[in-house]
Amino acid sequence: MKYADLAITVSDLNKYIKDKIADDEYLNNVLVKGEISNFKNHYTGHMYFTLKDENSLIKCICFKSYANRLTFIPKDGMKVMVFGGVSVFERDGVYQIYVKAMEEDGVGDLYAKYQELKENLEKQGLFDDIHKKKIPLMPKVIGVLTSKTGSVIKDIINVSTRRNPNCYIRLYPVPVQGDGAAVKIAEGIEFMNKNKLADVIILARGGGSLEDLWPFNEEIVAHSIYNSEIPIISAVGHETDFTIADFVADLRAPTPSAAAELAVPDVYELEQKINSYRDRLRMALIKKTEIMRLRYEKCMSSHVFKEPTRRINENYILLDKYIKQLENEISKIQEREKTKYLELIAKLDAYSPLKTLLRGYSITEKQGKIVKSVNELEKDDIIKIKLSDGNKEAKVM
């Protein structure tokens, strides 16, 4: 018999586990208390959320028929007691509580204080995007504010050195929980800024309860982050945890390792990008050179370079043509004007008084004026008689 004949499908395995849980009377009726997170009131009326405590979490679903019976609206951070049964969602292979009833277990004083401080700081503008500083692209020194022991600093160092062996990690050890931790964290941020010890700061710690993360919800820490000239990445708690520091920081990372990835660029990826850009630039230059060569050859094959005087000669021909047209036009104008001139001469000659004198007539003048009537003449007046062949003076008798 082959092993493949003994294997079962994933669906068979999930159904088997579901049946096993269904046979457990205790799991069919459980009363669990915890804090709500990731609450989502679906448009269908079903409610999806996570119930968590300091160490664990479990997914929950409350169908519409049961959700309508609730006397309150669940919210993130609310402490509740849920009654229902545990079962397996076969498709995803996850187990969750199918909630039949839910009751408030009270909202913690710390959560209420957290909400009050969050709303107050938001009104002051500490969360506004306009105040967010850009994370430097290639930081040389990464400042880290966290506990000097534990996995957080080790994870940051491992990720940072793997991504960029030349990046320097400068640790400023601070307590990350307990009394006085907030003051120490604020002092660390101010010290890093005053002495310009880093290009970017990672503020980090591992997951924990609201009480454990409370130093990062203190107002003194919020103002220190806001006043920092050095960009700050907040990596406090798990991905589902949110603190005041996350909202004020210039960038939030879901985990300390993710913060290191955001702060330190992968030099090997950058090297690949640079090589890619270099290859693209080389190909672009080759292509550009080829295009310029073809354009050069096209230009050199043009008649402008082969016969540089051709265009000049063509213009000469064109100029001669225009000159000829101009000369013809001038000749036509001269001919027309000459004809007009001759016509005017003929008219002038026809009306000339000299023509009249040739026919035997004369012109009589007295003191330079033509005499038109005998009444203009008196005895002994000296007159001038103009004939066709000359002038004579006479005396009136």
Order of alpha helices (4+ residues) and beta strands (2+ residues): alpha-alpha-alpha-beta-beta-beta-alpha-beta-beta-alpha-beta-alpha-beta-alpha-beta-alpha-beta-alpha-beta-alpha-alpha-alpha-alpha-alpha-beta-beta-beta-beta
